[in-house]
Amino acid sequence: MSAYAIAGRRFGAAHGSRPRPALRAAALVCATAVLAALMSGLFAVGAAASSAPGTLGTVSECVYDTEARTVRIKGSVNHKVLVSAKDASVALFRAAPWEDAEETVVSTEPCASAPVSVRFDFSLRVTSLSERLSQYVVGVIYADGTRALLAEPVFAGSSSRALTDAAGFKGICGADLSDEVSGNSGAAVVDIDPLAVISSSNSGYYLDAAGDPAYFDRTAVGQLDRTVQSFMAAGTDIYFRFVLPDDGRRRPFAGAGLDGRPVLAVNGASDSGPLYSCAAFLLSRYSPYGNVRGFIAGRAADLGCADRESFSCALSVIGCAVHDYSPSCAIVVPLSDGLRPDGTCSFTPFLTDVLGFAASRTSAVITPMLEITLNPYGLDESYFAVSGETGDEDGIGGPEGTDTTGPAGSGAVPEDSADAVPDGTEPEDPDGDISDGPDGVVSGEMTGEMTGEMTGEMTGDMTGDSSDIPDTQTGGEEETGTGPGPAGGTDPTPVPVRNGAGSGRYSTDTLDYPLAALAALRRQYPRSLSQAFAVCWYPDPMTGAALNACYAYSYYSSMAAGAALFAVSFDDCGADRSHDLSFTYRYINTSRTADATSGLCEAFGAPAWDELVDPATVSAVPPLSVLELSLSVQSAQPYGTADIWDFTKGNNVMGWYAGPGCTAVRSVSDTGGGGLRADFSGAGYSETGVICGTPEPLLYSDSLSFDVRVNGVAGALYEVKACIYSGLLRIEASAAVQSGTRTVLSLDTSELPEDSGITSVRICVRPVNISETDSDEYTLMVYRVSVGSSRYGSQALRAVLDAARAELKPETRGSSAGGGSLLIASAALVAAALVPVSVAAVIDRRRRAGRDNS
């Protein structure tokens, strides 16, 4: 018997294989002694294989075909196994995510097997969700029945992508929905409680999840529809964040967290199936719109997560759903911002364990999210108060009426620190200059040793003398210095000093600490940890101008560090801080960025942002063009009109949705014809809207009109706001209308860019002057949305618009089998009919160009 087979036997015996007769065992011992002297090199290989079973072979592919519902597993066997164990077979096993792979090989029956050869290739039919979520384990079965693990277990195609661009860099979560949507957000985090979405009975929305039925609550899904559709209409990317309410009881999908909050986890079949079904339902329902960017696995997942493998199993289950329904989504792991006493990031052991699991068992790519939970700069409202005053001045860059007397309104100035920096300059970064780290990631120079071979601990001193660093749990004191005031006066006023390693936490301007840790982890797990990362900032307890200044600097510094997402969260802060930040947040990535951040940089000792951050950083994201206009009552009918949406005929809502504050949207009969009716309630904005399948062109029109009526409290006024989206152009136009009066509200579009086209429309309404005793329920009737022209008649306008729409439709750009001749003939007829109109259009465009040049 070969030495390699003997090594395999020893491995099997060490992991629970059935006992063998004593005589056979004695013979094996003798054979081992003889062969050890003659084949020491080969025996060494066998011994290594027994301690590191992955060296017996590799799995190169494990892919799940969602259409055929089959899993295909391919790989290779070490050639020395072929030489020493020709009569062995390669066997395939299924194991649940929480089961031990070695024990599975030893104690269960294989689901497929084949004679050992250089390569193996298995194809299995998946008949249930439990089989879909299984990890697939390949083992070797020797001629005498001894078994050994051939390679680490793998999941079937649990791949995902990482954040790759900054198109949705400006993000938000936890604020009032109307503020989120109207704030020109590039991305939004939408919280999901799986138990609230999953139905407890066999009713509601249905999904066939890998062969197993799953049902979802209609009420919860309806509320989620309103939120998601509103964001998508505004061009906002969506990240679903799985959160578990801290209700003091044991919940499914939950593991214990050190801070008292449950951590997402999979503890058995009762967790894995529903979690997969929930993720699959969200992706199947919302991914077709193209705005779902990924899943965030809770908050601060590393805080005391006792069972890290259960958390990793949850990531794998989500990864399976991503693979099956939307492979372009990312899997985001949120990490806390603490520093350990030795100066290393507190999340490192946790993330090392999670990546080790992902690297060995899945093809999922993890995107880290760094959660900032502290005021990074020791800044408060007292800095923005004029010296010697009580703080009656407006905050720099903040909205009107901002309180500048500090968070508590006391106007107190923090005590001077021994580490104060004179003349308002910033202290040197704790780690020296920030330079480009590995793989193009910005990282700081490390003052100690950071090894790439980590086993759960990061070695080396990243901050110098670790004895001066307080314990992570207690945090540190915020430091302030003195220097000239914002206006250059001589009176001392506080100058913010950054919180670095000495505070027990890192901040957005000292991202070199976590980035250095992530760079080291990438070297160890290059296929498991993405190059991109995200930042979520919790600004509590800042208010007013201090909040605005810190947000602006954090926004720019995170962008400069290479973050693909910077989200500000108001989960625990309330509406006041959302209101304080609304102006800066709304305009920071628009053509009005200078207005939104004017003067805020002075809080950091610089007259302009260019002196604090690379000028290219400020313009890294293409700015939005935001136009705030007024709707006017149409006084005269345009020369030519064309309806975009006409609800007066037929019984069709034409894709319009019920947004936040809207209970229903339907087509109804009304005085003077039919219309679209939206039922609203509440004191804030309620909305209905539509996402266009293809852009609706505005090229040949001069106006856009809305024929509407609000039915509410008799004699009351209601504000109607139309939000129009067209690429990087945002238009918001509003007007006040009286309840019960049908009005045509018109918007002048003659000066818009010629290539503008409507991609979505939101109509938002709120009551203006109703009393507390009046009903907050009302309805909006929309009869038609039309464009008007002073140059084209109605027939000619409709013709050119139809031709422009046909140009934008993908199906008209080529011919399909059997339909090419018909399309070409139709196109020829349309072209012939529109020749006069097209000539007029060319002349008109030249006239407009000449007008613009003059």
N, C-alpha and C positions, 0 to 999 in steps of 0.2 A: 504493500500500500504506500502511496506517495506521502511525502512529508507534508505537502500542501493539504491533502485530504485529512491528515492527522490534525493539522492546525485548525481546519474547519470543524472537526469533531470537538476539539477542545473549546472552541468558541461556542458551539452549540451547547455543550455541557455546562458551560459557565452561565448560560442564560436560560436554563429551565428546560432543556430537552429531556426526553424520557430516560430513565436510568438504564444502564446496560449491564449485562452479566459480568461477574467478577473475572471470569476466564478471559472474556474478550478484552476487558480493561487491562489485564496483565499483559496480554499479547501486544496491545497497543503501546504499552510502556516500553517493552523490549524493542519493538520495531522503531520506536522513537529514538532509543539510545543508539541503535545501529546506524540508522539513516542520518542522525545528527553528525556523526563523524565523517560520513561520506558526502553529504550534501548540505554542508553548513550554510552555504550561500542561499540555497533554495529554502532551507528551513527558516533562515532569517526573514525571507519574504513572507513565508507563511505565518510567522509569529507577528510580523507587522500587520498582516491582514487581520489577524484575530483581534488585535487591539484597535485597529482602525479599519473597520469593515468596509468603508467606502473605497479602499484600494482594490477590492476584489473586482470592481467594475464601476461603470458610470451610467447614469440615465441622461441621455442627450435631449430627449423630447418627451413631453407629456402634455398632450393637447386634447381639449374637449371640443368636439364638433357639435354646436348647438342645434344645427338642423338635423343631423343624423342621430344625435344623442349617443354618440360613441366616444370613448376615450382611446387614444392611441399612445402607447408607451414604447419608445425606442431607446436603445443603448448598446453598450459593448461590454465584453467580459475581458478581464485581464488575461493575456495570452498564456501566462504561466498556469492559470487555472485549467486551461485547455490541455496543457501538456501533462499536468499532474492528476487531473480528475476527468478523464475522457468520458466516463460513464455517468457523470453528474447531469443534472437538469437545472434549467433556469425557471424559477417559478414567480408568479405575480400574485400579490396579496393586496387586499383592501383593508385599511385601518381607519378608524375615526380620528379626527384631528387631535383628540386628547389621549389617544392610545399610544403605547410604546411600540415602536417599529420592530425592535429585536424580539420582543415577546410575541408580536404578531407572527413573525416568521417561524418561531419555534412551536407555537401552540395552536395555530389555526390552519385550516385547509386552504390551499391556493385556489384562486379562481381561474388560473390558466398556467400552463407550463409547456416547456419545449426542451429538446435536447440541447445541451450546452454547445455553443458555437461562438465565433468571434463577435457576432452581433445578434441581438434579439429584437423582436418586433411583435408587440401584442396589440390587439384591438378588441375592446370589450364594449358591450351594449350597456348603457345606463338606463335602468328601469325605475329608479326612485331618487328622491332628493338626497337621501342618506348616502347613496352610492355616488351621487354627483359631488358631495362634499367630502368624500373619503380622500385620504392620502394613499398614494399607490406605492407599495413597497416591493422591491425586487430582491429575491433571495436565491441562494444556491442550495439544492438538495443533492447530497452525495449518494452514491450507490447503496450505502448501508443505512440510509435514512437520516443521517446527520444533516443538520441545516445550519446555514450561516447567512447573515445579512450581507447582501452584495453592494448596495448603495443606499444613501440616505433617502428617506421617503420624499415624495413630491406630490404637490397638488396639480390637478389637471388645468393648466392654463390660467393660473391666477395672476396674470400680468396686469400691470397698469402703467400709465405714464406719469412723469413728473411735471410740475409746473415749468413751462418752457418760455413764457413770454410775459411781458408786463402790460398787456392790453387791459387787463382788469386790475391794475396795481392798487388803485384806491378802493379800499373795501370798508365795509361797516357791518356790525352785527349788534343786535340788542336794543336799538333805538326805536322810537316811534316809526311805524311803517311809512307814513306819509313823508317824514323827514328823510328816511332812507331812499325812497324812490325819487324824490324831488332833489336830492343832493348830488345828482350826476355821478352816482356810484358806479365804479367799474366792476365791482364784485360785492356780493352780499352773502353772509353766512346765515343760513336758515336752519334753526334748531328742529330736530326730529326726535320725539320720544317714540321708540318702536312700539311700545305697548299701547300708546294712544292711537297709532295708525292701524295696527293689526286688529281685525275684528274678532270678538270673542265668540261669534256664532257663524254659521254657514250662510252669511248674507253680506251684502255690500258688494264692493268691487271684487272681481275675481281675477286671479292670475294662476296659470298652470306653471308652477315653479318646478322645472325639471321633472315633470311627471306627477308632482304632488300638488293638490289644490290649496290655494291660500286666499283668504278673504280679508278685505280692508274696509274700515269704518267709513261710511259715506260722509258723515258730518265732519270728521277730522280731515278727510281727503278734500272735501269742499273748501274748508278754510285754507288748506295748503294750496289748493288750486289758485285761489284769489291772490295769495302772496306771490307765488312763483310766476304766474302770468303777468302780474303787474311789474315785477322785476324784468322779466323777459321783454315785455313791451318797451321798457326803458333801456334796453340794450345792456342789461346788467348780468354778469356771470353769476352762477349759483354754486355755492358749496353747501352741501347738506352736512350738518354736524349732529352726530348721534349724542344726545345728552340723556342722562338718567336723573330724574328728580330725586333730591335727597330727602326722602320721606321717612327715614329712620327704620325702614324695614328691608328685609332681603328681597331683592328683585331679580328677575331673569336678566341675563346679559350683564350682570354686575359683579365686580370684584371690589374688595375693600380698598379704600384710599386713605392715605395718612391724614389728609385734611378733612376727612369726613365725607367727601363726595365720592360716590361710587365710580368705579373705573370700568369701562367697557370690557367685557370678558365673555368667553364661551366656555361653559362648564359642562356641557353634555349635549345630547341630541335635542333636548328641549330648548336649548339656546341657539344652536347652530342653524337649524331649519328656519325658525321664524326670522332670525337676523338676515339670512340669505334672502328670504322671501321679501322682507321689507326693502332691502337695498335693490333687489331686482325690480320690485314694483315702482320705486321712485325713478329708476333709470328708464324703464319701459314707458312710463307715463310722460316723463319730462325731457328725456334726452333727444327725442326727435326735433325739438326746438333748437338744439345745438348749443345751449348756454350752460349746461351742467358741467362743471369743471372737476368736481371731485367730492370725496367724503372726508370729513374730519372726525377722527375717533375720539370724541369727548373733549375734555379740558384737562390740561396738565396731567397727562396720563402717567407720568413718571412719579408722581407724588405718592410714595408708599405703596405702589402696586405690588401686592404680595405674590401673586401668581402671574408672573410675566408670560409664561407659556400660554395661559388662558387668554391673555390680551393678544398675544401673537396669533392664536387660533382665530380670534375675532377678526383680525386683519386679513387672515387667509380666507375666511368665509366671505368677507366683503370683496376681496380680490376675485373670488370665483364669480360673484354677481357682476362685477365690473367686466370681467372677461366675456361673460355671456351676453351682456346687454349694452355695454358702452366702453370698449377698450381704451378710449381716449381719456377716460377719467383718471384722476390722481387719488392716491390714498395718503392722507395727511395725518401725521402723528404729532399732537401738540405736546410741547415740552415746557416745564417750568423754568424760571429764570434764576434759580438759586446758585450760589457758589459754595463749595464745601470749604472747610477750614484750611485745606492744603492748596486752595486757589483753583481747583478744578471745578468744572461745571457739574452740578448735582445730577443732571439727567444722564450723564455718561454711562454709568453701570446699567441703567435701565435700557437705554438705546442699544448698548452693546449686546445685551441678551436678546432683544427683539430682532436686531439685524442678524445675529447668529442663527436664530430660528428661520428668518426669511431667506438667508443665504443658502441654508441647507435643505429647505423644504419647499420653497415657493419661488416663483419668478417675479413676485410683486416688487415694485420699486417704491420705497418709502420716501415721502417728502416731509421734512421736519418743519414744524411751526414753533417759533420761539414766542412764548407768552411773556410780555413785559408787564409786571404788576406793581411797579413803584414809580413815583415821580423821579425821572432819571436825573434831573438837574438841580434838585433842591430849590425849585423856583416857586414863589407864591405871589399873591396879589400885592403884597407890600412893596415889591420891587417897582410896580407900575404906578405907585402913588408918588406925587410930588413931595419932596422932603419937607417935613414940618407940617404937612397938611394931613387931614384925616382920610384922604382917599376919595375926594369927590370928582376927580378927573376921570374921563372915560379911559378904559383900558386900550392899550395900543393894539390896533388891528382887530379888536373885538367888536361885537355888535353894540349898537347904541344902548345906553342904560346899564352897561356892564358894571357890576360892583367891583371896586378896586381896593376894598379894605381887607382883603384876604378871605379865605374860605369861611371863616367864622364872623367876618365883618368887624374884626377888632383893630385892624390896621397895625398890628404889632410887627416889628422888624426882627427877624431872627438874629440871634447873637452871633458876633464875629467868630470866625474859626481861626485856629492857629495856622491852618493851611491855606489861608486866604491868598488869592492871587491879586496883586496890585493892578491898578489902571484898567480894570475890566477885562483883562486878557484871560484866556482859558488856560487851565493847567495842562501840562504835558500828558499825553495819553499814558496810562499805566504800563502799557507794553511797548512803548516807543512808536515809531512810525508805522502807519498802516500800509501794507504793501500787498501786491497780488499774491494770493496763496495758490496752492495746488489747484489745477483744473480751472484756473481763471476765477477762483473765489477769493474775495478780499479777506485777508486774515492778518492778525497782528503778529509781530515777532514774539516768540515765546522765550521767556527767560529761564525756563527749565527744560527738561527733557520730556517730549511727548512721543511715546513709542507707538508704532503702528500695530504692535502685537498686544492688544489689550485683552484682559481676561475678566473684565467687569470693573477694573479700577484704572484710573488714569494716573500715571506716575509723573513726578517732576513738580517743581514749584513754578506756577505760571505767574505769580505775582510778587515774588521776592520773599521777604520774611513772613512766613505764614503765621508766626506767633502773634502778629499784630492784627490778624483777621478775625473778626468775631464769628461766633457760631452762626450757621446759616439760618437756624430757626429763629434767632432773636433779631436778625437784621442788623442795620447800622444806622448811625445818626446821619442825617442829611447835612452837608456842609455848605456854608455860604461865605463869601468874602466881601470886601468893600472896594468901591471904586467910584468913578464919576457916574452921575446919573445919565439917563438916556439922552438928555438934551445937552450933555457936555458940561454940566454945572460942576461946582467944586464940592458940594455937600456929599458926604458919603452915603451911598445907598447900596443895598445888597447886590452882589454879583453872583450869579449861580455858579456853583462848582459841581462838576459831574460826580455822580456816584460811581465809583469803580469797584475794584475788588474789595476794598476796605469796608464796603457797606453790606457785604454778604449777598449782593445781587449784582447782576450786570445790567447795563442799560443800552438803549438803542445807539448811543454814540460810543460804546465800548463793545461793539459786536465782535471785536477780534477774539474775545474769549470763547464764546460758543462756536464761532466759525473755525477757530483753530482746532477745537475738539471735533467738529464735524469733518474737517479736512482729514484728520487722522483716522476717523472712522471710515471715510470714503476709501482711504488707502487699504484698509483691512477688508472692507466689503464693497468693492467697486461696483458690483451689479445690484446691490440692494439699497443703497442710499443715493438719492438723486443729488445733482449739483445745485438745483434750485432750493430755496427755502422761503418760508413765509414768516411774517411777524404779525402778532395780534397784540395790541396795546390796550391796557386797562387803565384809564387816566385817573381813577379815584385817588385822592379826594380833590383834585384841582378844579377850579372854576375860572370863569372870566378870561382876562387877557393872559394869565399864566397858562391856562389850558390851551389857548390858541397858539401861544409861542412854542410850547412844548410839542404840540401836535405837528406844527410846521417843521420844526427841526427834526423830529423823529421821522416824519415822512421823507424828508430829503436824505437823512443819514442812512435810513434803511434802503432807500433806492440806490444810494452810492455804494452800499455794501453788497449789492447784487440781489436783494430780495425780489421775488416775483409777485408778492402780495403784501400790502401793509394795511391791515384792517384795524379800525378803532372800535372798541367794544364799550357799550354802555349797559352791559348786563346787570350790574349791581349799582348803577349810578343814578338812575331816574332820569326824568325828562329835562331837568334844569341844565345839566351839562350838555345834553344834546342841543338844547337851544343856544347855549353859550357858544358852542363850536360851529353852529350851522353856517354862518357866513364864510368862515375860513374853509370849512370842509367843502362847501358847495362849489367854491370857485378856484380851489387850489390847482386843479388840473385843467383850467380853462384859459381862454384868452384874457381873463381878468385875474390871473394869478398874482400879478404885481399888486393889485388893489387888495386882494385877500390877505396877503402876507406883508404888506407894507408896515415897516416899523418893528415888526416882531423880532427881526434878527438883532436889533439893538440890545435885546435882553441877554444876548450872548457875546456882547462886546464887539460887534461888527456892524459897520454902516450898511452893508449889503449882503445878500445871501451868497453872492459869488465869492465872497471872502471866507465863507464857512464851508461851502460845498462846491464841487466841480460844476462850473456853469453848464456842462453837458448833462449833468444829472437833472437839473431843473427842467430841461426840455427833452428828457428821455422818453416820456410818454407823449404821443401826439395830442396837443391841446384840443379840447372841445370848444366849439364856437356856440356860446349860449346867448340867445336873443330873448329878451323879455319885452313883449309887446302888449298891445291892447286890442281886444276885439271891439269892433264898432258895429252898431246897428246898420244893416244894409239899407241904404236910402233909395237906391235905384237898381233895376235889374241890369246886369252886365249885357254887353252886346251878344255874347255867346256863352252858353253854359253847358257843362257836362257833369253828370252825376258819377261820383265814385262809389258811393253807397246810397241806394235808394230803397228805403224801407216802406214806402207808401204802396208798393205793389208786392204781391206775393206774401208768403208766410215763411220768412227765412231771416235768421239773425246774422247771416253772412260772416260767421267766425268771430263775432264780438263776444267778449267774455264778461263775467261778473267779477269785478275787482274787489279790493278791500272796502268794507262798508256797504257792499251791494249784496242783497240776498237772492236776487234772480234777475236774469235778462231774458226777455222773450219778445216775440213778434205779436202785436195785438192790433185790433181794429180801433180806430180813434176817429173823432170828429174831423172830417175832411180827408179821411183815408187812413191807411195803416201806418204803423210806426214801430220803432224799437223802444220797448219800455224797460227801464232799469229801476228797481226798487231800492231806495237808499235809506239809511238811518245813521244818526250820530251827529255830533256837533262839528267834527272835523271833516276833511275831504273824504268823499266816497267816489268811486270811479267805475267806469266801464271803458273798454277799449278793444283794440284789434291789432293783431300782428299780421302784416301783409305777406302773402305768399311770395309776391314779387313787388319791388318798389313801384309805387304809384307816381308817375312822372308829373312834375310841375313845370316842365320846360316851356310850355306854350300858354300858360295861364298867368293871370295877373292877381287873382284873388282866390282864397279858399274860404268857403262859407259853411256854417253849421245851422241847420234849420231845427230849432229845439223849443221845448217848453218844459218848465219846471212846475209841477203841481204839489204845493205844500201848504203852509199856513197862509190863509187869505191875506193878501196885501203885503206879505213879507218879501224881503229881498234875498236872493241867493246868488252866490258867485259861481259863475261857470268858467272853468279854466280848461283850455284846449292845449294839450302837450303834443307836439309833432316832432318826430324823430326821423332824421335823414343822415345816415353816416355819422360824421363827427359834428353835425349840426343839431342843436337842441333849440326848439322854439316853444316858449310858454306865453300864451296870450289869454287874457281874462276880461270879463265884463260882468256887471251886475244886472240881473234880470228880475222882473217882478213875477211872483207866483201866479200861475194861471194864464200868462200871456205868451202866446207863440211868437218867437222872435227869430229872425235870421241874422246871425252874428258873422261878420266878415273880417278876414285877415288879409292885409296887403302882402302879396308874395312877389311883386314885380321886381324887387331888388335882391331876391335870393339868388345864389349861384345857379348858373344855367343847368348844371348837371344834378341838381337836387331831385330827390325822389323820396316819397314818404315810405318809410319802412314800418312804422307803427304809429298809432294814435291813441292817446288816453284823454278821455273827457272826465274831468274831476269837478264835483259840485259840493258846496258847503253852505249852510245857512249863515246869513249875515246878521240879522237883527231880530231873531225870534227870542221870546222870553223863556224862562225856566219852566213855566207852566204849559208852554206850547209843545205840541208833539214834535219829536225829532225825526219822524218818518216822512218821507216825501218820495216823489217819483220824477224821473227824467224821461221825457219823450224825445227821441231823435228821429226826425222824419227823413232827412237826407243830408249827406255831406257832398258838396259840389265844388267844382272849380269854375271860375269865370274868366272871360277874356274880353278886352276892349278892341281886339284886332281881328279875331276869328268869329265867324258865325257859329252857331251851335253845331251844325252838321260838320263843318270843317274841323272844329275843335275836337269833336268826338273821333273823327277819322285819324288825326295826327296822334291823339292819345292812344288809340287802339294800336296804331303802328308801333308806337314806342313801347307799349306793353308787350307786343309780340316779339320785339327785339330782345326783351329782357327774359322771356320765357325760355328755359333750357331746351324744351322739346322742339323748338323751332330752329335751333342752331344746327341741326343735322337731320338726316332722314333715317328712319327705321326700316327694317325689312318689310316689304309689302306695302309700305305707305309713302315711300319716297316720291313717287310720281305725283300722288295726290297733293303732297305738301308743296312740291315745286309748282304745280299748276295753280294751287291756291295762292301761293306767294306771288306768282306772276299776275294773277287777276287783281290782287290787292295793290300791287305796285302800279299797275296800269291805272287803276281807279284813283290812286293817290298822287299821280304825277303833278296835277295843278296845285294840290295842297302842299306837296313837298317843296315845290319851287317857291311857294309863298313862305314856307317855313324858313328856307335858306335865306331869302331876302330879309325876313324879319330878324333872323339871328345876326345878320351882318349889320342891320340897323342898330340893334341893341349893343353889339360890340363897338360900333362907332360912338354910340352915346356914352358907353362906359369909358372909352379912351378920352373922350372930350372932358 
